[in-house]
Amino acid sequence: MNNKSYPFRYNEDFTQFDFQSIGKRGVFEKAITFSIISENIYNLALMDFDPISQTYNDQSVTDNGDMPEILATVMITIIDFLNRYPERKIYLAGNSKSRTRLYQIAINKVLIQIKKDLIILGYFENHWIEFEPNRKFESFLIGRNLLD
């Protein structure tokens, strides 16, 4: 990957990856979580830690000027998660159209590098189709084998 990812820590079953966003607005605690939504399909969520409520939130926008590093970290954790659990698939959609677009940009940037190891589908007009860089998708499904 062209952008450097942040170092991260992970929990025992590799379903939560914690890291720090370091940028123009300061240091923010972030987490990438993988939660089961159906058999062998896991939702990816990118969240910020709220020090006041002591909870994680996927609705906040930190605007810390380090989006390339954050997206690189997301992609690295996806690869790490699927290396550990090759039978699983990851469902990825932003909580807004702009965030989904950011995920698509991140996939575009690493597509050539990861295409030999991963299959990426995009949801378009009520169907899952092979990912295409210049098509707007509503969500994504990433896995080693998407035919199971």
C-alpha positions as CSV (number, residue, x, y, z in Angstrom):
1,M,0.0,0.0,0.0
2,N,1.2,3.5,-0.8
3,N,0.0,5.0,2.5
4,K,1.4,4.0,5.8
5,S,-1.0,2.5,8.2
6,Y,-1.2,3.2,11.9
7,P,0.1,0.6,14.4
8,F,-2.8,-1.2,16.1
9,R,-3.6,-3.6,18.9
10,Y,-6.2,-6.3,18.6
11,N,-8.3,-8.4,21.0
12,E,-8.1,-12.1,21.5
13,D,-10.4,-13.1,18.7
14,F,-9.2,-10.4,16.3
15,T,-12.6,-8.8,16.0
16,Q,-11.5,-5.4,17.3
17,F,-8.4,-3.4,16.2
18,D,-7.6,-0.3,18.2
19,F,-5.3,2.5,17.0
20,Q,-4.7,6.2,17.4
21,S,-5.4,8.8,14.7
22,I,-2.7,11.5,14.9
23,G,-3.3,14.7,13.0
24,K,-4.1,18.4,12.8
25,R,-6.7,18.2,15.5
26,G,-4.8,16.0,17.9
27,V,-4.8,12.4,18.9
28,F,-8.0,10.3,18.8
29,E,-8.6,6.8,19.9
30,K,-10.2,4.7,17.1
31,A,-11.4,1.2,16.7
32,I,-12.2,-1.1,13.7
33,T,-14.6,-3.8,14.7
34,F,-15.9,-6.9,12.9
35,S,-19.3,-8.1,14.2
36,I,-21.2,-11.0,12.9
37,I,-24.4,-10.2,10.9
38,S,-25.1,-13.7,9.4
39,E,-23.3,-16.9,9.0
40,N,-19.6,-16.1,8.2
41,I,-20.4,-12.5,7.2
42,Y,-19.1,-9.8,9.4
43,N,-19.8,-6.1,9.4
44,L,-16.9,-3.7,9.6
45,A,-17.3,-0.6,11.6
46,L,-14.9,2.3,12.0
47,M,-15.5,4.1,15.3
48,D,-14.1,6.9,17.5
49,F,-13.8,6.5,21.2
50,D,-15.8,9.1,23.1
51,P,-14.0,9.9,26.3
52,I,-17.1,11.5,27.9
53,S,-19.4,8.5,27.5
54,Q,-16.6,6.0,27.5
55,T,-18.1,4.3,24.4
56,Y,-17.3,3.9,20.7
57,N,-19.3,5.8,18.1
58,D,-19.4,5.4,14.4
59,Q,-21.3,8.7,13.7
60,S,-18.5,11.1,14.6
61,V,-16.3,12.9,12.1
62,T,-12.9,13.8,13.5
63,D,-11.6,15.6,10.4
64,N,-8.0,15.0,11.6
65,G,-6.3,15.3,8.2
66,D,-5.1,11.7,8.3
67,M,-7.7,9.9,6.1
68,P,-5.1,8.1,4.0
69,E,-3.5,6.6,7.0
70,I,-6.9,5.6,8.5
71,L,-8.0,4.0,5.2
72,A,-4.7,2.2,5.0
73,T,-5.2,0.9,8.5
74,V,-8.7,-0.3,7.6
75,M,-7.4,-2.2,4.6
76,I,-4.6,-3.8,6.6
77,T,-7.0,-5.0,9.3
78,I,-9.3,-6.4,6.7
79,I,-6.4,-8.4,5.3
80,D,-5.3,-9.5,8.8
81,F,-8.8,-10.5,9.7
82,L,-9.3,-12.6,6.5
83,N,-5.8,-14.2,6.9
84,R,-6.9,-15.5,10.3
85,Y,-10.4,-16.4,9.2
86,P,-10.3,-17.2,5.4
87,E,-13.8,-18.6,5.4
88,R,-15.4,-15.3,6.6
89,K,-16.5,-12.4,4.5
90,I,-16.6,-8.7,5.4
91,Y,-19.6,-6.5,4.7
92,L,-18.5,-2.9,4.3
93,A,-20.8,0.2,4.0
94,G,-20.4,3.7,5.3
95,N,-23.0,5.2,7.6
96,S,-23.4,7.9,4.9
97,K,-22.9,8.1,1.1
98,S,-19.7,10.1,1.6
99,R,-18.2,7.5,3.9
100,T,-19.1,4.7,1.6
101,R,-17.4,6.7,-1.2
102,L,-14.3,6.9,1.0
103,Y,-14.3,3.2,1.4
104,Q,-14.6,2.8,-2.4
105,I,-11.6,5.2,-2.8
106,A,-9.6,3.1,-0.4
107,I,-10.4,-0.1,-2.3
108,N,-9.5,1.6,-5.6
109,K,-6.1,2.5,-4.2
110,V,-5.2,-1.1,-3.2
111,L,-7.2,-3.1,-5.7
112,I,-4.3,-4.2,-7.8
113,Q,-2.3,-5.2,-4.8
114,I,-5.1,-7.2,-3.1
115,K,-6.9,-8.6,-6.1
116,K,-4.7,-11.7,-6.2
117,D,-5.7,-12.6,-2.6
118,L,-9.2,-11.2,-2.2
119,I,-12.5,-11.0,-4.1
120,I,-14.4,-7.8,-3.8
121,L,-18.0,-7.4,-4.8
122,G,-20.0,-4.2,-4.9
123,Y,-23.7,-3.9,-4.4
124,F,-25.2,-2.1,-7.4
125,E,-28.9,-1.8,-8.5
126,N,-30.0,-4.6,-6.2
127,H,-27.2,-7.1,-7.2
128,W,-23.7,-8.1,-6.1
129,I,-21.3,-7.7,-9.0
130,E,-17.5,-7.7,-9.3
131,F,-16.0,-4.5,-8.0
132,E,-15.3,-1.9,-10.7
133,P,-13.3,1.2,-9.9
134,N,-15.5,3.8,-11.6
135,R,-18.9,2.6,-10.5
136,K,-20.8,3.9,-7.5
137,F,-21.6,1.1,-5.1
138,E,-23.9,1.1,-2.1
139,S,-21.8,-1.4,-0.1
140,F,-19.0,-4.0,-0.5
141,L,-18.4,-7.6,0.3
142,I,-14.8,-8.7,0.7
143,G,-13.5,-12.3,1.1
144,R,-11.1,-15.0,0.0
145,N,-13.9,-17.0,-1.6
146,L,-17.3,-15.4,-2.1
147,L,-19.0,-18.4,-3.6
148,D,-19.6,-20.3,-0.4
